[in-house]
Amino acid sequence: MRLPFFNRTATFEHGIHPAYHKETGSLPIRRLPFAPRLIVPLSQHIGKPAVCCVSVGQEVLRGQVIATADGFVSLPVHAPATGVVEAIGFMPSASGKMVDSITIRVYQADPQSVMVSAPRDVESLDKKALLAAIQDTGISGLGGATFPAHVKLSVPPDVTIDTLVVNGAECEPFLTCDHRIMVERTQDLIRGIGYAMKVSGAPRAIIGVEDNKPDAIAAIQAALPADSTIQVKAIETKYPQGAEETLIYALLGREVPAGQRPAAVGVLVNNVMTLAYLGRLLPAGEGLVERVLTVAGPAVEKPGNYIVPIGTPLRFLLEQVGAASSAKEIILGGPMMGMTISSLDVPVTKGTSGVLAFGKSQLPQEEARVYACIKCGECVNVCPKFLNPSQLGLLAAKREYAEMAERYNLDRCFECGCCSYVCPSHIPLVQQFRIAKAINREKAKS
């Protein structure tokens, strides 16, 4: 039974405390060199892919639109470097699929300043114009969700948002790029929060930051407006504190009903990286051409947080940090919810929050060994959604996918990985749940 909100610390029930490996949180953001060639996918966001508007052999300027948005739930793509379009066609992606992409040969002697921009007076824009301007930046959820920022900030007329929750938890092990953004680009963040409040109609904002980032909390407190419309709150360091629903409960004590979105309880959630780039790019009238991401892991000689042009091949990135030869497994994102990749030829995209590299001797050796469930209940004790992962796993083994959804609320699982992390039998529960969800979705279409 959940504790009354006023009787507890700022956190949620259950969850885990993995080894966090946040050493890069103390290192300042640095800029990565430009690769000789950048591979820019036309789809780096949820929704319809952008439509290419350049041709092979055409010179492009950094910041120039090279693919236009195809409707409302879509985003434009901007040239991440000044150079020439070398190819347009299918290229490998992190998902394993071949996707439409634009390959740009970078002019290495060029200073690579942003050459295309249209500064604007954001305060003079009404809601409709502001949403259009946000779409023009090409910003999607930079925490990894890749939902177009302007779509998420579009609040229906019959919905009232009373609180903008700003996600600065960054609970995934190894990742510290949000941390450094809060420390080094605090004014961008506060400005972006103001824009998000204006367009969503939220009268207040609360920034939730895990208490293992005291310098970020201090930096934000020093930059807060005097009217108290924006506040920062320390929350317990625990995984998955940064998930939308757990963060809302930790900060506000509100529970999002099953199958509904945070707006159902008057809340809109945005990541700190997304809002900081919004505050940086929107008044400058520039498009998203680069992002800050964490490069870390035991195989990385020069770990840190780097400004990386969109489209940078992972092979080039890893060469720059001294990990290309020793890395045997690469994870995009964090180790709990990120994905492993099979090729170093895939590019950094808008949703790449981290690149983690591990050598062969640095990988856990027992994880590949799968035993039968011993009914220990550890997975039940840590699930933040109060599900029964053990029962779901047993049903998955029998391919009872429909029953998993109908009787055991499979769709409430957001695949945080807590159950797999604590399972003494090393059962790949999250992978089983992903397969079950995919099969159920296919059946629903037929």
Order of alpha helices (4+ residues) and beta strands (2+ residues): beta-beta-beta-beta-beta-beta-beta-beta-alpha-alpha-beta-alpha-alpha-beta-alpha-beta-alpha-beta-alpha-beta-beta-alpha-beta-beta-beta-alpha-alpha-alpha-alpha-alpha
